[in-house]
């Protein structure tokens, strides 16, 4: 068997375009990449001179109308350029064993590609200490030229003076059409400060008004004076949230070389939306939209941190999800949890304020943590049919904690059971059912029962046969009036007397409706298969008329059949609305019809009430 070995044909322009335009979120990051390359080069060099680590000269300041980024780092010789600039993805910033150094972040070749988003060509002039000057020009089509500058650069080229003072690298960009504004003074100063304000190396932007320092700021959480530190952290938190924070919590994860603050928002956050975090790596801003830095339950937390050891993704706009990030996530979560436990124990009023804003988040935490659940149970209020209360308060009044699994079930059973002194928790809100069920894990004496609409039969009374015979004709009229909305009508007696009718729709009836609807749409084979699961029971909701209610009793003895039909429709409509049920078109039409009919009757009953 003969095998042919071939190599892939690579479209260099396509690769460069893919990496430069799709690896990064936008062209603004080119400044970050230039800064990162400079900082890493300075770190490798080790020695320092009087020059800043990086000097940025915007297009509207430079004599040639191009942007210059000149660093005082280790520099490159011709072999370095061939190896690292001409090979995408390889980095010169390695130790002697070829392993990535922990004090470096970037890959020079990859990072430089971001410049193609703002320039068609990238010119690099560099030299190592006492070495020759080399010039590399890369083009967006994937081609490049490399030359040695035996005589250096012309004396009037500002890069010549920079490299004459020591080793380093100068990157020069001519703006693409449409990106000119990104390379001018205003943008360069703004972007340099945005990405590099916490860098420990000096970054300077030359402007028409003189040099502007863009780095060496102390992060707020590292300010030594406690009062100034607190004020600066609150200011940062307010800027991050766009409003006053509830609390600013210092966080530290030594294993990741991480410190910073966890900002607790002062407004309710949606549980579906993970917070976005401001993450710096060795002082360089990675992104202010980093996800997955905290556990999922901590969606009310936004962090601003700096780490020495967390790893960036290839585009350096996110964090690599490895064991260290997982440990960091757990550690920050543990520190937020410890703060909550302290607040619950020492500041109960403050804790109540927190719960008023972030109750859903706290419930999510408690579901995963028995100790926290035990601490928070006396503080977490639940909705019941007897008002809001905590589960320990409820346990003091009943031997069984009853809970309805959905809001719909709660509305169906709540009023009837409340009239009989039976408390039911509304478990239809986020995490409430799961928390009530977990009550037995932290309170061994607790008994939890999930109530369903069919349980209502145990709390309503049958009407005597003699009474049913007396109103049989009236009930037949009511059933006929409501046949169009597919509801079974039953006469029962129950409390409260003020409740005229109750609409009950249990899961068995809902399941039958779904199976029969599916069978009606299916082919013969599937229809027969689904029919095998049909037990023949009714799939209609039940309308329980309350025979103890005066209005119902009056309706059942009406002599006017038309009025009884309108009254029946009104009772059904009221039960629908009281239960918060979704209205079908037929239900809406029935409610409108009964309302208009009753209004007409009322108007006609008034003297002179005929139509003008």
C-alpha positions as CSV (number, residue, x, y, z in Angstrom):
1,X,0.0,0.0,0.0
2,X,1.5,3.4,-1.1
3,X,0.8,6.5,0.9
4,X,1.4,10.0,-0.4
5,X,2.4,12.6,2.1
6,X,1.3,16.2,1.3
7,X,1.0,19.5,3.1
8,X,-2.0,21.7,3.4
9,X,-2.3,24.6,1.0
10,X,-2.7,27.7,3.1
11,X,-4.2,31.0,2.0
12,X,-2.0,33.4,3.9
13,X,-4.2,36.4,3.3
14,X,-7.2,34.4,4.6
15,X,-5.3,33.3,7.7
16,X,-4.1,36.8,8.5
17,X,-7.6,38.1,8.0
18,X,-9.1,35.4,10.2
19,X,-6.7,35.9,13.0
20,X,-6.6,39.7,12.9
21,X,-10.3,40.3,12.4
22,X,-12.0,37.4,14.2
23,X,-9.6,36.4,17.0
24,X,-10.1,39.8,18.6
25,X,-13.3,41.5,19.6
26,X,-12.5,44.7,17.9
27,X,-9.7,47.0,16.6
28,X,-9.2,48.9,19.9
29,X,-7.2,46.0,21.3
30,X,-4.2,46.8,19.0
31,X,-3.0,49.2,21.7
32,X,-3.2,46.5,24.4
33,X,-1.2,44.1,22.2
34,X,1.5,46.7,21.5
35,X,1.7,47.5,25.2
36,X,1.9,43.8,26.1
37,X,4.6,43.1,23.7
38,X,6.6,46.0,25.0
39,X,6.1,45.0,28.7
40,X,7.1,41.4,28.0
41,X,10.2,42.6,26.0
42,X,11.2,44.8,28.9
43,X,10.7,42.0,31.4
44,X,12.9,39.7,29.3
45,X,15.7,42.3,29.1
46,X,15.7,42.8,32.9
47,X,17.9,45.9,32.8
48,X,16.4,49.4,32.5
49,X,17.6,52.7,31.2
50,X,16.2,56.2,31.2
51,X,13.7,55.5,28.4
52,X,10.2,54.5,29.4
53,X,9.2,50.9,28.8
54,X,7.0,52.1,25.9
55,X,6.6,55.4,24.1
56,X,3.5,55.8,21.9
57,X,3.6,58.5,19.2
58,X,0.1,59.0,17.7
59,X,-0.4,59.8,14.0
60,X,-1.3,63.4,14.5
61,X,1.9,64.0,16.5
62,X,4.4,62.0,14.5
63,X,6.2,63.8,11.7
64,X,5.4,61.1,9.1
65,X,1.7,60.8,10.0
66,X,2.2,57.2,11.2
67,X,1.8,55.7,14.7
68,X,5.0,54.6,16.4
69,X,5.3,52.2,19.4
70,X,8.8,52.2,20.6
71,X,9.9,50.0,23.5
72,X,13.1,49.7,25.5
73,X,13.0,45.9,25.7
74,X,15.4,43.1,24.7
75,X,15.0,43.7,21.0
76,X,15.2,41.2,18.1
77,X,18.0,40.2,15.8
78,X,17.6,38.7,12.3
79,X,17.2,35.1,13.5
80,X,14.6,36.2,16.0
81,X,12.6,38.0,13.3
82,X,12.7,35.0,11.0
83,X,11.7,32.6,13.7
84,X,9.1,34.7,15.6
85,X,7.6,37.4,13.4
86,X,7.5,35.3,10.2
87,X,5.9,32.3,12.0
88,X,2.4,32.9,13.4
89,X,1.9,31.6,16.9
90,X,5.5,31.2,18.0
91,X,6.8,33.4,20.7
92,X,10.3,34.8,21.4
93,X,9.5,35.2,25.0
94,X,10.5,31.8,26.3
95,X,13.0,30.5,28.8
96,X,15.9,28.3,27.8
97,X,13.9,25.2,28.0
98,X,11.2,26.5,25.7
99,X,8.6,26.7,28.4
100,X,6.4,29.8,28.8
101,X,7.6,32.1,31.5
102,X,5.1,32.9,34.3
103,X,6.1,36.6,34.2
104,X,5.1,37.0,30.5
105,X,1.7,37.1,28.9
106,X,1.9,37.6,25.2
107,X,2.9,35.8,22.0
108,X,4.6,38.4,19.9
109,X,3.6,37.0,16.5
110,X,0.0,36.5,17.4
111,X,-0.3,39.8,19.3
112,X,1.1,41.8,16.4
113,X,-1.6,40.4,14.1
114,X,-4.1,42.6,15.9
115,X,-2.4,45.6,14.2
116,X,-3.7,44.4,10.8
117,X,-7.1,45.6,12.0
118,X,-6.0,49.2,11.8
119,X,-3.1,49.0,9.3
120,X,-2.5,47.3,6.0
121,X,1.2,47.0,6.8
122,X,3.3,46.5,10.0
123,X,6.8,47.8,10.0
124,X,9.2,46.6,12.8
125,X,12.6,48.0,13.3
126,X,14.6,46.4,16.1
127,X,18.0,45.6,17.5
128,X,19.5,43.7,20.4
129,X,22.3,45.2,22.5
130,X,25.2,46.0,20.3
131,X,23.6,44.0,17.5
132,X,22.7,45.1,13.9
133,X,19.5,46.9,13.2
134,X,16.9,44.7,11.4
135,X,13.8,45.8,9.6
136,X,10.7,43.6,8.9
137,X,7.6,44.7,7.0
138,X,4.6,42.5,7.1
139,X,1.6,42.9,4.8
140,X,-2.0,41.9,5.2
141,X,-1.7,39.5,2.3
142,X,0.7,37.3,4.3
143,X,3.9,38.4,2.6
144,X,6.8,40.2,4.3
145,X,10.3,41.6,3.6
146,X,13.2,41.3,5.9
147,X,16.4,43.4,5.7
148,X,19.4,44.4,7.8
149,X,19.9,48.1,8.2
150,X,23.7,48.4,8.0
151,X,23.7,52.1,8.3
152,X,20.7,52.3,10.7
153,X,17.9,54.8,10.0
154,X,18.1,58.3,8.7
155,X,19.0,60.9,11.4
156,X,15.7,62.7,11.1
157,X,13.8,59.5,11.8
158,X,12.8,59.6,15.5
159,X,13.2,55.8,15.8
160,X,16.9,56.3,15.1
161,X,17.4,58.3,18.3
162,X,15.4,55.8,20.3
163,X,17.4,52.8,19.2
164,X,20.7,54.7,19.5
165,X,20.1,54.9,23.2
166,X,19.7,51.2,23.7
167,X,18.1,48.0,22.5
168,X,14.4,47.8,21.7
169,X,11.8,47.5,19.1
170,X,9.8,50.1,17.1
171,X,6.5,49.1,15.6
172,X,5.1,51.5,13.0
173,X,1.5,51.6,11.6
174,X,-0.1,53.6,8.8
175,X,-3.8,53.8,9.5
176,X,-6.3,51.9,7.3
177,X,-9.0,53.9,5.7
178,X,-11.8,54.2,8.3
179,X,-9.5,53.6,11.3
180,X,-7.7,56.9,11.4
181,X,-9.4,58.0,14.6
182,X,-8.1,55.0,16.5
183,X,-4.5,56.0,16.0
184,X,-4.8,59.7,16.9
185,X,-3.9,61.3,20.2
186,X,-7.3,61.2,21.9
187,X,-7.8,57.5,21.2
188,X,-4.3,56.4,21.9
189,X,-4.2,58.2,25.3
190,X,-7.7,56.8,26.2
191,X,-6.8,53.2,25.1
192,X,-3.4,53.3,26.8
193,X,-4.9,54.4,30.1
194,X,-7.8,52.0,29.7
195,X,-5.6,48.9,29.2
196,X,-2.4,49.9,31.0
197,X,-3.2,52.2,33.9
198,X,-2.1,49.5,36.5
199,X,1.0,48.4,34.6
200,X,4.2,48.4,36.8
201,X,6.2,49.7,33.8
202,X,6.2,53.3,32.5
203,X,4.1,53.8,29.4
204,X,4.2,57.3,27.9
205,X,2.1,58.9,25.1
206,X,3.6,61.8,23.3
207,X,1.1,64.6,22.7
208,X,1.2,68.1,21.3
209,X,1.1,69.4,24.9
210,X,3.8,67.1,26.1
211,X,4.2,63.6,27.4
212,X,1.3,61.9,29.2
213,X,1.9,59.0,31.6
214,X,-0.6,56.2,31.0
215,X,0.5,53.6,33.6
216,X,1.9,53.2,37.1
217,X,-1.4,53.9,38.9
218,X,-2.0,52.0,42.1
219,X,-5.1,49.7,42.0
220,X,-7.7,51.0,44.5
221,X,-7.5,47.8,46.6
222,X,-3.7,48.3,47.1
223,X,-3.9,51.8,48.4
224,X,-2.3,51.7,51.9
225,X,-4.4,54.4,53.6
226,X,-7.6,52.6,54.7
227,X,-9.9,55.6,54.2
228,X,-8.5,56.4,50.8
229,X,-8.6,52.7,49.8
230,X,-12.2,52.4,50.9
231,X,-13.2,55.5,49.0
232,X,-11.3,54.5,45.8
233,X,-12.9,51.0,45.9
234,X,-16.4,52.4,46.2
235,X,-15.6,54.8,43.3
236,X,-14.4,51.9,41.2
237,X,-17.4,49.8,42.2
238,X,-19.8,52.6,41.3
239,X,-18.2,53.0,37.9
240,X,-18.4,49.3,37.3
241,X,-22.1,49.0,38.2
242,X,-23.3,52.4,37.1
243,X,-24.7,52.9,40.6
244,X,-24.1,52.7,44.3
245,X,-22.9,49.3,45.4
246,X,-24.4,47.4,48.3
247,X,-20.9,46.3,49.5
248,X,-17.3,46.1,48.3
249,X,-15.6,43.0,49.6
250,X,-11.8,42.5,49.4
251,X,-10.9,39.2,47.8
252,X,-7.5,37.3,47.7
253,X,-6.5,34.0,46.1
254,X,-2.8,33.5,46.8
255,X,-2.5,30.4,44.6
256,X,-3.5,32.6,41.6
257,X,-1.5,35.6,42.8
258,X,-4.9,37.4,42.7
259,X,-6.2,40.3,44.7
260,X,-9.0,42.8,44.2
261,X,-12.6,43.5,45.1
262,X,-15.9,41.7,44.7
263,X,-18.6,44.3,44.2
264,X,-22.0,43.4,45.5
265,X,-24.6,45.2,43.5
266,X,-27.3,47.4,45.0
267,X,-29.9,46.4,42.5
268,X,-31.6,43.1,41.7
269,X,-29.7,41.0,39.1
270,X,-31.2,38.5,36.7
271,X,-30.2,34.9,37.6
272,X,-29.9,34.1,33.9
273,X,-27.2,36.7,33.4
274,X,-23.7,36.0,34.6
275,X,-21.9,39.0,35.9
276,X,-19.0,40.4,33.8
277,X,-15.7,41.0,35.6
278,X,-12.8,43.4,35.1
279,X,-9.7,41.3,35.1
280,X,-6.1,42.5,34.9
281,X,-3.1,40.2,34.4
282,X,0.1,41.5,35.9
283,X,-1.4,45.0,35.7
284,X,-2.6,44.8,32.0
285,X,-6.4,44.9,31.6
286,X,-7.5,41.6,30.0
287,X,-11.1,42.7,29.6
288,X,-13.9,44.2,31.6
289,X,-16.3,41.6,30.2
290,X,-14.7,38.4,31.6
291,X,-17.1,35.6,32.5
292,X,-16.8,32.6,34.8
293,X,-14.7,34.2,37.5
294,X,-17.2,33.4,40.2
295,X,-19.6,30.5,40.8
296,X,-22.9,30.5,38.9
297,X,-24.9,31.4,42.1
298,X,-22.9,34.6,42.5
299,X,-24.5,36.4,39.6
300,X,-25.0,39.4,41.8
301,X,-21.2,39.8,42.1
302,X,-18.9,41.8,39.8
303,X,-15.2,41.6,40.4
304,X,-12.3,43.9,39.7
305,X,-9.0,41.9,40.2
306,X,-5.4,41.6,39.2
307,X,-3.8,38.2,38.9
308,X,-0.2,37.2,38.4
309,X,-0.8,33.5,37.5
310,X,-4.2,33.0,35.7
311,X,-3.8,32.2,32.0
312,X,-5.4,34.2,29.2
313,X,-7.1,32.7,26.2
314,X,-5.4,33.0,22.8
315,X,-7.0,36.5,22.1
316,X,-6.2,37.6,25.7
317,X,-9.8,38.7,26.2
318,X,-10.9,35.8,28.5
319,X,-9.4,33.4,31.0
320,X,-8.3,29.9,30.2
321,X,-10.6,27.5,32.0
322,X,-8.1,25.3,33.8
323,X,-7.7,23.9,37.4
324,X,-6.3,27.2,38.6
325,X,-9.3,29.2,37.4
326,X,-11.6,26.6,38.9
327,X,-9.8,27.0,42.3
328,X,-10.0,30.7,42.0
329,X,-13.7,30.6,41.3
330,X,-14.3,28.4,44.3
331,X,-12.1,30.6,46.6
332,X,-13.9,33.8,45.6
333,X,-17.3,32.0,46.1
334,X,-16.1,30.9,49.6
335,X,-15.2,34.4,50.5
336,X,-18.5,35.8,49.4
337,X,-20.3,33.1,51.3
338,X,-18.2,33.8,54.5
339,X,-19.2,37.5,54.2
340,X,-22.9,36.5,54.0
341,X,-22.6,34.2,57.0
342,X,-20.9,37.0,59.1
343,X,-23.6,39.5,58.0
344,X,-26.4,37.1,58.9
345,X,-24.9,36.5,62.4
346,X,-23.9,40.1,63.2
347,X,-26.0,42.4,61.1
348,X,-29.5,40.9,60.7
349,X,-31.0,44.2,59.6
350,X,-28.4,44.6,56.9
351,X,-28.9,41.0,55.9
352,X,-32.6,41.7,55.4
353,X,-31.7,44.6,53.2
354,X,-29.5,42.3,51.1
355,X,-32.3,39.7,50.9
356,X,-34.7,42.3,49.6
357,X,-32.5,42.8,46.6
358,X,-30.7,39.4,46.1
359,X,-33.1,36.9,47.5
360,X,-33.0,34.6,44.5
361,X,-29.2,34.5,44.5
362,X,-29.2,33.6,48.2
363,X,-31.7,30.8,47.6
364,X,-29.5,29.4,44.9
365,X,-26.6,29.4,47.3
366,X,-28.6,27.8,50.1
367,X,-29.7,24.9,47.8
368,X,-26.0,23.8,47.5
369,X,-24.9,24.3,51.1
370,X,-26.6,22.7,54.1
371,X,-24.9,25.0,56.7
372,X,-25.9,28.1,54.8
373,X,-29.4,26.8,54.4
374,X,-29.6,26.2,58.2
375,X,-28.4,29.8,58.8
376,X,-30.6,31.5,56.3
377,X,-33.9,29.6,56.9
378,X,-34.9,32.0,59.7
379,X,-34.3,34.9,57.4
380,X,-35.9,33.8,54.1
381,X,-39.6,34.6,53.7
382,X,-41.9,32.5,51.6
383,X,-45.3,33.3,50.2
384,X,-48.1,31.3,51.7
385,X,-51.9,31.4,51.6
386,X,-51.8,32.9,55.1
387,X,-49.2,35.6,54.3
388,X,-45.4,35.7,54.1
389,X,-43.4,33.9,56.7
390,X,-40.3,31.9,57.1
391,X,-40.3,28.1,57.2
392,X,-39.3,27.9,60.9
393,X,-42.2,30.2,61.7
394,X,-44.5,27.9,59.6
395,X,-43.3,24.8,61.4
396,X,-44.3,26.3,64.7
397,X,-47.9,26.3,63.6
398,X,-48.3,23.0,61.7
399,X,-46.9,19.5,61.8
400,X,-46.8,19.3,58.0
401,X,-45.3,21.9,55.7
402,X,-47.4,21.8,52.6
403,X,-46.2,23.3,49.3
404,X,-47.8,23.8,45.9
405,X,-45.3,23.1,43.1
406,X,-46.5,25.8,40.8
407,X,-48.2,29.2,41.0
408,X,-51.2,27.8,39.2
409,X,-51.6,24.9,41.7
410,X,-51.2,27.4,44.6
411,X,-54.0,29.6,43.2
412,X,-56.3,26.6,42.8
413,X,-55.9,25.2,46.4
414,X,-54.7,28.2,48.4
415,X,-58.0,30.0,49.2
416,X,-60.0,26.8,50.1
417,X,-57.2,25.5,52.4
418,X,-56.7,28.9,54.0
419,X,-60.4,29.0,54.9
420,X,-59.8,25.8,56.8
421,X,-56.7,27.0,58.5
422,X,-54.4,24.9,56.4
423,X,-51.2,26.7,55.3
424,X,-49.7,26.1,51.9
425,X,-46.4,27.5,50.6
426,X,-46.3,28.8,47.0
427,X,-43.4,26.8,45.6
428,X,-43.9,28.3,42.1
429,X,-41.2,30.9,42.5
430,X,-37.5,30.3,41.6
431,X,-35.9,27.7,43.9
432,X,-38.8,27.8,46.5
433,X,-40.0,24.3,45.9
434,X,-36.5,22.9,46.0
435,X,-35.8,24.8,49.2
436,X,-38.9,23.5,50.9
437,X,-38.1,20.0,49.9
438,X,-34.6,20.4,51.3
439,X,-36.1,21.4,54.7
440,X,-35.9,17.8,55.8
441,X,-32.1,17.7,55.2
442,X,-31.5,20.4,57.9
443,X,-34.6,19.8,60.1
444,X,-35.0,16.1,60.6
445,X,-38.3,16.5,62.4
446,X,-39.8,18.3,59.4
447,X,-42.5,16.7,57.2
448,X,-43.0,18.1,53.7
449,X,-46.0,17.4,51.5
450,X,-46.5,18.6,48.0
451,X,-50.2,19.4,47.4
452,X,-51.8,19.2,44.0
453,X,-55.2,20.4,42.8
454,X,-56.8,17.0,43.1
455,X,-56.1,17.2,46.9
456,X,-58.9,19.8,47.1
457,X,-61.4,16.9,47.1
458,X,-60.3,16.2,50.6
459,X,-61.3,19.7,51.7
460,X,-64.7,20.1,50.0
461,X,-68.0,18.4,51.0
462,X,-70.3,16.5,48.8
463,X,-73.8,17.9,48.5
464,X,-76.7,15.7,49.7
465,X,-78.5,13.7,47.0
466,X,-81.8,15.4,47.8
467,X,-80.2,18.8,47.1
468,X,-78.7,17.5,43.9
469,X,-82.1,16.3,42.7
470,X,-83.7,19.7,43.5
471,X,-81.2,21.6,41.4
472,X,-80.6,19.0,38.7
473,X,-82.4,20.9,36.0
474,X,-80.5,24.1,36.9
475,X,-77.2,22.3,36.9
476,X,-78.0,20.9,33.5
477,X,-78.6,24.4,32.2
478,X,-75.3,25.6,33.7
479,X,-73.4,22.6,32.1
480,X,-75.0,23.4,28.7
481,X,-74.0,27.0,29.0
482,X,-70.4,26.1,29.7
483,X,-70.0,23.2,27.3
484,X,-68.4,25.4,24.7
485,X,-65.5,26.1,26.9
486,X,-64.9,22.4,27.7
487,X,-65.4,22.4,31.5
488,X,-67.0,19.9,33.9
489,X,-69.4,21.5,36.4
490,X,-69.8,20.0,39.9
491,X,-71.7,21.3,42.9
492,X,-69.8,21.1,46.2
493,X,-69.8,22.8,49.6
494,X,-66.7,24.4,50.9
495,X,-65.2,27.4,52.7
496,X,-64.8,30.2,52.4
497,X,-68.5,31.1,51.8
498,X,-67.4,34.2,49.9
499,X,-65.8,32.1,47.1
500,X,-68.6,31.3,44.6
501,X,-66.6,29.0,42.3
502,X,-63.3,27.3,42.0
503,X,-61.6,26.1,38.8
504,X,-59.5,22.9,39.4
505,X,-57.3,21.5,36.7
506,X,-55.0,18.7,37.9
507,X,-52.1,17.1,36.2
508,X,-54.0,13.9,35.2
509,X,-56.5,16.0,33.2
510,X,-53.8,18.1,31.6
511,X,-51.9,14.9,30.6
512,X,-55.0,13.5,28.9
513,X,-55.5,16.7,26.9
514,X,-51.9,16.6,25.7
515,X,-52.0,12.9,24.7
516,X,-55.4,13.3,22.9
517,X,-54.2,16.4,21.1
518,X,-51.1,14.6,20.0
519,X,-53.1,11.6,18.9
520,X,-55.4,13.8,16.8
521,X,-52.4,15.2,14.9
522,X,-50.5,11.9,14.5
523,X,-50.8,9.3,11.8
524,X,-52.7,6.1,12.4
525,X,-49.9,4.1,13.9
526,X,-48.8,6.8,16.4
527,X,-52.5,7.6,17.1
528,X,-53.1,4.0,18.0
529,X,-50.0,3.9,20.2
530,X,-51.0,7.1,22.0
531,X,-54.5,5.8,22.4
532,X,-53.2,2.8,24.4
533,X,-52.1,5.2,27.1
534,X,-55.6,6.8,27.3
535,X,-57.5,5.7,30.4
536,X,-60.8,7.2,29.2
537,X,-61.1,9.8,32.0
538,X,-62.2,13.3,31.5
539,X,-59.6,15.8,30.3
540,X,-61.7,18.9,31.2
541,X,-61.0,21.2,34.1
542,X,-63.5,21.1,36.9
543,X,-65.6,24.1,37.9
544,X,-66.7,23.5,41.5
545,X,-69.7,25.7,42.3
546,X,-69.9,26.5,46.1
547,X,-73.3,25.5,47.4
548,X,-72.7,27.5,50.6
549,X,-72.3,30.8,48.6
550,X,-75.5,32.9,48.5
551,X,-74.9,34.0,44.9
552,X,-74.6,30.4,43.6
553,X,-77.8,29.4,45.4
554,X,-79.7,32.3,43.9
555,X,-78.4,31.4,40.4
556,X,-79.6,27.8,40.8
557,X,-83.2,28.9,41.6
558,X,-83.5,31.5,38.8
559,X,-86.6,31.0,36.7
560,X,-85.1,33.0,33.8
561,X,-83.1,30.4,31.8
562,X,-81.3,33.1,29.7
563,X,-80.2,35.0,32.9
564,X,-79.0,31.7,34.4
565,X,-76.8,31.1,31.4
566,X,-75.3,34.5,31.7
567,X,-74.8,34.0,35.4
568,X,-73.1,30.7,34.8
569,X,-70.7,32.2,32.3
570,X,-69.9,35.0,34.8
571,X,-69.1,32.5,37.6
572,X,-66.8,30.7,35.2
573,X,-65.1,33.9,34.1
574,X,-64.6,35.0,37.7
575,X,-63.0,31.6,38.6
576,X,-60.7,31.9,35.6
577,X,-59.5,35.4,36.6
578,X,-59.2,34.5,40.3
579,X,-57.0,31.6,39.4
580,X,-54.8,33.7,37.2
581,X,-55.4,31.2,34.3
582,X,-54.3,31.9,30.8
583,X,-57.3,32.9,28.7
584,X,-58.1,31.1,25.5
585,X,-60.0,33.0,22.7
586,X,-63.2,31.1,23.7
587,X,-62.7,32.2,27.4
588,X,-62.2,35.9,26.4
589,X,-65.3,35.8,24.2
590,X,-67.4,34.2,27.0
591,X,-66.2,36.8,29.6
592,X,-67.0,39.7,27.2
593,X,-70.4,38.2,26.3
594,X,-71.4,37.7,29.9
595,X,-70.2,41.1,31.0
596,X,-72.2,42.9,28.2
597,X,-75.3,40.8,28.9
598,X,-75.3,41.6,32.6
599,X,-74.7,45.2,31.9
600,X,-77.6,45.3,29.5
601,X,-79.8,43.7,32.2
602,X,-78.7,46.3,34.7
603,X,-79.4,49.2,32.4
604,X,-82.8,47.8,31.3
605,X,-83.8,47.4,34.9
606,X,-83.5,51.2,35.5
607,X,-86.5,53.4,34.7
608,X,-85.9,54.9,31.3
609,X,-83.0,52.6,30.8
610,X,-83.8,51.7,27.1
611,X,-81.5,52.7,24.3
612,X,-81.8,56.4,23.3
